[in-house]
Amino acid sequence: MRFRILGPVRVWQGTTDVKLGPPKQRALLALLLAHAGRPVPLHGIVDALWHEHPPATAVNVIHRHVAALRRLLEPGLPSGTASRRLVRDSGGYRIDVAPDELDLLCFRTLRRDARRSARQGDRTKAVELLVEALDLWRGPAGSGIPPEVRALPVFTAVDDEHVAAVKEAAGYIPDAGAVLTEHILAALRQAASQHPLDESLQARLIEVLAAAGRQAEALETYQVVRARITDEIGLDPGPELREAQLTALNRPRRPHAQASAEPGPDPAAATGAPSPAQLPRDLGAFTGRASELDPAEEIFELNRGLAQKDGGTLDSPADRLYPGWILRLPKDASGPGVQLARDTGGQSNTGGQSSASASPASGSTAPPGTDDEQSTMLTIPLAAAIAILGAILLALVTAGIVGRRKVRAGYTAVRRGLHRLGEPARRRRRLAHRQATSRWFDADADSVRRAYGALGEFAATDREPERPVHALSVDEGGVTVWLSASDTAGAPWTSIDGTRWRRPAAAPGPQFPGVDGMASPAVPTPACLVRAGTNAEGRPVFVDLSRLDGVLSVTGEKAVARDVVQNLLAEIARTRPGTPVTVLRGTADAPPLAVPPGLRQSPQVTLQAMTAPVPAQGTVRAAASRRPLKGLVVVAGTPGSREAAELTALCGPGGAGWTALVYGEARDAHWRWYTDGDGHVDIPVLDLRLTVPA
């Protein structure tokens, strides 16, 4: 089995890509892999998956995801056998993987081996190992999991290991060949795009680009980074980044091929304009001339002690010539490296005479017999000219980038303004859609009958106990059920993931006839199925309120939370008319609620009027307990101390056995749902997001 966390989280069983299930289950696996070999405490998992707002049943959700992951990672593990892959340890969980099974462990091993090779003096081997380690990365660690989980320090630390390895590899550029240099450059680009404000990393990228002969790209990268730092942080680049820019500006270009020995056309003759007699960059015209000692001596004598622009002079035939020096040549000098210019009067020779009185350059444009004429000419070294042109180009690029950002900012502002203008219309469309869903639920009795029929397939028999069904979804193609992680379903049911099972419509289960056109089951059943809303595909999703086992708390957007409870009451009125309900007032800011006519409203409920208390049975997912729906207590807003005491007496463990629906914060709620302003409700216990009827 192979595991990947350096990029999107993936698992392979041989060549088969294992489906990892819902987002929180995938995030749990990524969290364990990031701590490979070390246990993660249970409270740490809860904090990682839910942060500051964990549901009351968070621990049960984690146990369910762990059970599903064990079945995925060890498909042949007999039931009841302890897992060897995902084990309980120190009050939490630990995943055991071999060093060659997890890419993170392989990356760390290769990086250690590279450092060992460098200490032993084998830098070539070190860079090869580092490149092999960097090739394991496919993106930021844990890509694809929820962003609030990926922002945890454990994933940030793994990303920092990648950045550190990239910087190490950049230091081995002198020892890397062309192929490895391209690998390192690709890794640098990837890391720099993921960490755009890391000045040290951006400096390495600029230096490597310059070392690879891409000076223009290096300087452009510096300008882009500088503009980004200035715009987003309001600071100037630091010394490391400025040093990288200077390195890119001053690094000599890679040498060109040696000039051909064959004479070429005279550039002055082609243009008709004078040009300086200047050595080419590679000095090819003045190397390898051992057989031409007389011309060499003549050139030396013509230029002995002649001051150059950089302050140097030619004082010995063995002295080195430098690019940018301007030399006097014999009259018969020719070839591609020879350029023409008037002799200026600003330089002196060894005799202390002006250069104007010395021999003129070959091919001078002065007429014969006028050697004493003087003229001045401005010459700019080639490196300076390139630097000036580069600065102009970079200024133009920077202006374009700044202008594009301003245009983009303006476009973003206009788009936001248009979005705000269109928000009322979108809100009306969403409300109309939710109202249409409510009318559909009123008229749709078939889906309720089919849901109760599917529920009957998991009832207790002489051979096996009841398998709890926590939710159902019904559509034209079939039925989907949510079971406990430890339960399975036989044919014709097929598994979707660790908890969801699907049965096609071609293999229907038993149907329950309706009563007066509604879907009330004709046979006694303690189940109470209600449609909580529709999923992303527009399918109704049922939950079983008989498994609520106490109190449901719906928080978030107050009006939408009220709509959730209003819809649940309407569903109960359709399938269980006459159910008693009492309404308690909580906080004064809660929106009002209307009790459907089909329910029997009690203005005040006394404990003496109720049935005997029921024993405490725990939460819905811990023990999968079922409490038949005897009556409903609805609390409008967050309950106060008096209402909380009544809820405990009526609906709490050991209470009268009623069920509470609270659209507000209830401290001891077993189920917690969360709403938003767009008409959605999140059900963490089922990892569902539904659209609420209005």
N, C-alpha and C positions, 0 to 999 in steps of 0.2 A: 504494500500500500504506500502511496506517495501523497504528501501533503504540501500545499503551497500557501504561503502567507505573504511572500514578497511580491505583492500585487493583488489581484482578485483572489479571494479565498476559494481554493478548489481542492478536491480529494479524488484520487484515482485508485480503483481496485483493479490492478493489472492495467488494462487499456480502457477500462470502463470509467467514465466520468460519473462520480457519485452525486446524486441530487441531495443537497444539504438542507432542504426544507425551508420554512419561513424565515424572515429576516432576523428575528431574535435568536432563533436556534443557530443560524449561521454566525451571528455575532458572538454567541457563547463559545462556539468552536474556535473562532478566531482568537478570542480572549485566552482560552486554554493553550492554544498553539503558541501565542506570543510569550506565555510563561512556560514553555515546553520543559517538562521535567520538574517543575515546581508547582506546589498546590496553590489554588486560588480560593481564599475563604469564601463562604457562602454570602456573607454580608458584602464582600467586595464584588461578587457577581451581581447582586441586587443593585448596588450603587452604579455599576457599569451599565446595566441594561435599562434602568429606570431613573437614575440620578436622584433628584429630590422628591419625586412623586411616585414611589413604588406602590402598586396595589396591595391590598391586605393579603392577597393570595400569591404574592410574588415568589415565595419559596416553593409553592406547589407548581408554579409554572416552570421554574428551573428544574425541578425533579422530572417533570414531564418531558422537557427538552433533552435532559440527560438520557432518559430512557430511550427516546427516539434516536439520539446520536449513537447510543450503544448498538441498537439494531442495525444502523447504517454502517458502522465501522466494524462490527463483528456479526455479520448476517447469519453465521452458522452457530452462534452461541446458544446452547440449550437454555430454555427458560429456567430461571432460578439459579443459574450459575453466575458466579462473580465475574465481572468484566476484568480482562487483563489489559485493556487499552485505556478505558476511561474509568478511573478508580476513585473511590472516596478516600480523602486524606486530610487530616488536620482540620476537620470541620468544614471542608470544602471539597473541591474536585481537582484531579490532576490527570493530564493526558500523557501517556508514555509512548514516545516515538524513538526509533533508532536514529543515530546521526545522519544516516544516508536516506532517511524517509522524509525528513522535513527540510525544505530549502533554506530556512533560517539557520539551522544547525550546519548545513553544508557550507553556507556563506561564511559563517564564523570560523569553521575549520580551515577553509582555503585562505582566509585572511591571516590566521595564525601561521600557517605554513609559509605564506609570502614573507611575513616578518622574519621567520626563522631563516629563510633563504637569503634575505637581505643582510642579516647579521653574519652569515657565513660568507658574504662577499659575492653571491650569485645574484646580481641585480636583474639579469635577464630572466631567470627563473621566477624571481619575485614578481616582476611585472606580468608575466604569463599567468601566474596564480591569481593575482589581483583582477586581471581582466576576466578570468574564468569565474571568479566570485561575483563580479559586477554583472556578468551576463545572466545571472540567476534572477535579477530583478525585472519585474514586469509592470511596475508602477508603485505607488505608495503602499506601505504595508497595510494589509487588511482592506484593500479597495473593495467597494461594493457593500460593506456593512453600513448600518446607520451612521451618519456623520458624527452624532453626539458620542457614539461608542469609539469611533476611530480617532476622536480627539483626545482620548485618554493618554496619560503619560507613557504607558507601556508601548503603545504604537508609535508615539513621537520618538521614544528612545530608539526603537528599531530603525526609524527613518534617519535618525542622527548617525547610526552606525553606517548607513549607506553613504551619507554625505562625507563622513570621515574617510571611508574607503576610497571614494572618488578623489578626494584631495590627496590621499597617499599615492594613488595611481598617477595623478598629474605630476607628482614629483619624480616619477620614473621616465618621463618623456625622453630624456637624452638616451636612455637604454632601450627604448622601444623602437621597433621597426615601423614601417609605414602602416602595415595592417593593424598592429596593436595600437598605434597612435590613433587610428580612426575609431577603434573600439573605445578607447579612453575618451576621445572627443565626444562620441555619442553618449557615453555615460555622463560626461560633464554637462552636455546640453540638457539631458533629461533631468538631472539633479538641479541644475540652475533654473529650469522652468518651474520646478516644484517648490523652490526656495528663492523666489526672485529678490528678496531683500537681504540675503546672506552675502555680505560684501566679500568675505574671504573666498567663498565658492565662486562668485562672479569674477573675482580677480584671477583665480586659477584658470577659468575658461578663457579670459582675455589673453593670458600669458601663453596658453597652449595654442590658441588660434594664431598668435604671432609667431610662435616657434614652428608651426606647421606652414608658414609662409602666407597666411591669410590675414595680413595686416589690416586691410580695409575692413574686413568683417570684425576683427578684434576692436578696432577703433569705433566702429558703428555700435558694437555691443556695449562698449563703455558709455557712449552717449545715451543709449536707451536706458541702461542701468542708472546712470546719473540722473536722468529726467524722472525715472520712477521713484528714486529715493527722495528727490526734491519734492515731487508732487505728493507722495504718500506720507512722508515722515517730516518734511520741512527742513532737512539737513543737507549739508554738502557731503560728497563722498569722503570716506575716511582715507588715511594715509596708504593702506594696503591697496585700495582700488586706484588711487592716483599713481602709485608706483607701478601698477600693472599697465596703466595708460602710457607712462613714460617708457616702459620697457617695449611696448608695441610701437611707439613712435621712433625709438632709437635703434631697434633691432635691424641689422642689415638684411637686405633682401637675399634670398638664396642665389648663389652665383649662376650666371648664365653660361651657356656653352661657349667654349673658347672661340674667339673670332677666327674666321677663315683666313688662311695665309694669302689667298688670292686677292689682289687689289680690286676694289669696287669702284663704283662711280664717285666722282668728286661731289660731295653734298653742296659745296658752295657754288659749283658750276650749275647744279640743278636748280638752285633757288635764286642765285644771283645776289645773295646777301652774305656778308662776312659772318663767320662764327669763330669762337675761340679755339686755339690749338690746345685742346684739353685731352688728357689721357682717358681712354675708356675705363669703365668700372673694373673690369677684370685685368686691365693692364696687359692684354694679350699681345699688343704690338711691341712690347719691350721685354719680352721674356723669351728665353731660348735662342738668343742671338750670339752665341759664342763664336760663330764663324764670321761675324760682322763687327770685329773689334774697332776698326777705324771709324765707322759711323757712330758707334756707341761712345767712343772717346770724343768725337766731335760734338755730340749732343751734350755730354758732360761739360765740355769746355764752354759751350754756349750758355749753360745754365748754372755754372758754378756760383754759389753764394746768392742766387736769385731768390729773394724773399717771396714766399707764397702766402696765400690768404690766411692759412692756419698758423703762420709764423715760422714754419719749417723752411729749411734750406737744403740744397744739394751740395755737400762739401766733399764727397768722396764717391768714386765710381761704385763702391759697394753699398752706398746708402740706398734705403728702400724708398720707392716711389709710392705716393698715396693718391687715392681717387680725389679728384678735384684740383690737383696741381695743374698749372698751365706752364708748358715748356716751349722754349724756342727750338725749332727743328731746322735741319739743313734744307737748302733750297730744293734739293732733289728728293726730299721725303715725300712718300705717297702711301696710299693704302686706306682701308676703311677706318682706321683709328686716327687719321690725320684730319684735323679741321683747321679752318683758316680764320685769322683775325689780325687786326692791326696791332702792332706792338705799342703798349701803353707806356706812359712816362711815370707811372706810380711805383715801379719796382726798380731796384738797384742791383748791380753785379759786384763782383769781388773787387773790381778796380774803383769802386765808388762812383762809377759813371751811371747816368740815367740809362734805362733800358732803351730809350729812344736813340741813343748813340751807338747801341750795339747792333749786331746784325739783325735785320728785320726778319720776320717770319716768312717762311717760304710762301710764295704766292701772294704776297701782300697786295692789297688793292691800291696802294700808293703808286703813282707812275714812276718809272725808272728815273733815277737822278734826283728824287725828292725824299731821300731817307731821313732828312732832318725834320720833315713834317710830323706833327704830333696830333693825335686825337685821343679822346677818352671814350671808353666803352664800359658799361655796367655788366658784369658777369655774375650770375647767381649759381652757386653750386647745385648740382642735380638733386641732392638730398633735401636741400632747403626748398627747392621748387616743388618737389613731391610733397613735402610737409605742408606747404602753403596750399597747394591744390587739395590735399586731404582735409585740411581745416575748413576750406570753403565748402567742400562736399558734405562734410559732417555738419556744418552749420545749416546747410540746406535740408539735410535729413532730419536734424533736430527740429527745425522750423516745421517741417511736414508732420513730424510726430506730434508736436505740441498742437498744431492746427487740427490734426485729426482727433486728438483728445478733446479739444474744445467742441468740435463738431459732434463727437460722440456724446459728450456731456449734454449738449443742447438737445440732441436727439432723444437721449434718455429722459430729460426733463419733459419734453413734449409728449413722449410716450406715456410717462407717468400721469401727466395732466389728462391725456385722452382716456387713460385707464380709470382715473377718478371720475371723469365725466360719464363714462359708461357703466360705473359701478351700480347706480340705481337700477338701470335696465337689467343688469345681470342678476341683481338681488331679486327683482320681480320674476325673472325667468326661473331662478332656483326655487322661489316660493311656489310658483305655479306648478313646477314639476313635483314638489313635495305634496302639494294639495291633490294633484292627479294621482299620486301614489296612494294617498289616503282613500280616495274614491275607488281605486282599483281594489284595495284590500276589502272595502265594504262589499263589493260585488263578487269577489273571488272566493268561492267555497271549495273549489276543486283542489287547490293546492293544499288547503288545510286537511282535507280528507286524505290526500296522498301522504302528507307528512305524518299523520297518525298511523297510516298503514305501514310506512317505513319504520316507525317507532316500534310497532308490534313485532317486527322481525328480530328485535333484540331483547324481547321480554324473556323472563325466566321460563325454563322448561324442566322436564324431569331429568334431563341429562346435563344441563349447565345453568348457572345462575344468570341473572339479568346483567347485561352489559350496558352501563350508563351511556346514554346519548345526550351530549351537552348542547348540541345545536344541529339543525338540519337546513339544507337549501334545496328547494324544489324548482325544477324548470322542465321545459319540453323534452330535453334530452335524458333526464334521469333525476336521481336523488343523490345528494352528498350529505354525509353525516360526520360529526366530530365525536370521536370516541376517546376514551382514556388512552394514554400512551401504552399501557400494558395490555390492552384488549385488541383483538383482531376480528375480522369478519370473513366468513367463507364465501364461496361462489354463490351468486354472481357478483359479489362485491369485489372491487379491486382497490388496492392502496394507492393514494395520491402522494401522501407523505407520512410522517410518523403518526398522525392523529386523524387525518381525513381519509374517508373511504367513499367510493363512488359506485353506484349501481345504475346501469342504463335503463331507459324507460321500456325497452323491449323485454325486460325481465321484471315485471311489476310484483310488488309484495301484496299482502292482504289489504283490502280496502274496507274502511269503516263507513257504513251508510250515514247520511246526515239526518238531522232532526229539523224539520221545517225549513229545509233548504240550507241550513247552516251545517257546520262541520263538527258538531259535538259528537264525540264517539258514542256509538250505540252500546258498547260494552263498558262496564266500569273500568276506569283507569285512573291512577293517581296523577298521571302526567297532565301538565297544563302548558301546551304549546302556544306561543304568541310570536307574531312576526315583529321583530325589533326594527326592521328596516330592509333596505335593498342594498346588495353589494355592488361592486364596480361594474358587474355585468348586468345589473338591473334585476337580479334574481332575489326573491324574498328569502330572508334568513330567519328561521325560527329558533327561539331559545325556550328551554323548559323551566318555567318559573317554579315548578315543584321542587327543583334542585337548588333553588336560591338559598334555602336553609337560613332565613333570617331577613336581612336588610339589604336593599339595593340603593346605593347612593349615586346620583347622577349630578355631576358638577360641570363647570365650564360656563358657556354662554347660557344665561338664565332662561331666556325665552325658548331656546332649543331644548334645554334640559326639561322644561315644562312640557314641550311637545313630545319628548320621549315618554314621559309618564302618562300623558294624555292618550297616546297611541296604545300603550300597554293596557290601560283601562278599557279602551274601545275594543281591543282584541279579546279581553276577558269577557266583556259584555256580549260579544258575538258567540263565543263558544261555551261560556258558563254563565248564562243569565241568572240573575237573582243572587249572585255572590255578594255578601255583605261588605260594605266599605265605609270607613270613617275617615274624615279629613281633619288633620291637625294643622294649626298655623305655626310656622317657625318665624324666621326673620320677616320684617314688614316689607322688605323690598322685593319679595318673591312675586312673580306674576301670578294672577289668579288662574284657577283650574276648574273646569266643569265636569262633574261626574256624569257619565253616560246614563241615559234613562234605563238601560237594561240592568243596571246594578242596584242593589238595595242599600241606600245610604242610611247610615245610623248617625244621628247628630252627636251622640255621646255613647261610648262603649264602656261598660263596667266589666271588671274581671269576673264577677259572679255570673254574668250572662254568657260566659264562654265555656268551652269544654275544658277538661282537665289539662293541666300542663303536660307538655311532651318533654322527654328527656333530651339533654344536650347531645348533639350528634356531630358537631364540628362543621368545618366549612365544606362547600360543595365539592371541591376537587380533592380535598384531603381524604375524605371518607366516601365521596360520591353518595351521600345520604339524600333521601327524598322525603320531603314534607308535603303532604297533600294540601292543596290550597283551601283553607277554611275561611279566611276572610282577609281583607286588605286594609292596611293603614297607610294613608297617603299624607306625607308631610310637605307642606308648601314652604320651602326655604330651609335654612339650617335650623335644626331643632334646638330649643333652649333646654335648660336643665330639667324643667317639668316634662316637656315633650320627650326628652331623652329617657327619662325614667319610665314613662308610659311605653315607649318603644321597647325597652328592655323587658318590661313585664309582659307585653303582648307578643313580641317577635323574637326576643333573644333566646339563647340556649336555656332550656328548662322553662320557657315561658308558655304562653297559651297556644302557640303554634300558628299564629297569624303571620302574614308576609307584609313587609313594609316597603313602600316605594317612596323615596325621598329625592326631591329635586333640590338638593343642597348638600352640604357637607355633613355626613353622619359618621361619627367617630368609630363605631363598632360595626360598620357595614362589612359584609362578607363579599359582596360584588361591588365594584366601583367602575362606573362608566364616565367618559369624558366627552364633552361636546364642544363644537366650535361655531363661529358665526356663520359658516356656510351651510349649516344644516346637517353636519355629520356627527356621528357618535362613534367613539373608539371603545372597543370591548377588549381590554388587555388579556383577560383570561382565555379568550379564544383567538387573540391576535387578529381581530376583525375591525374594519372601518366601514360603517353603514351610513346610508342616507336616510334621515328620519322623516316619516310622513308628517304633514302639517294639517 
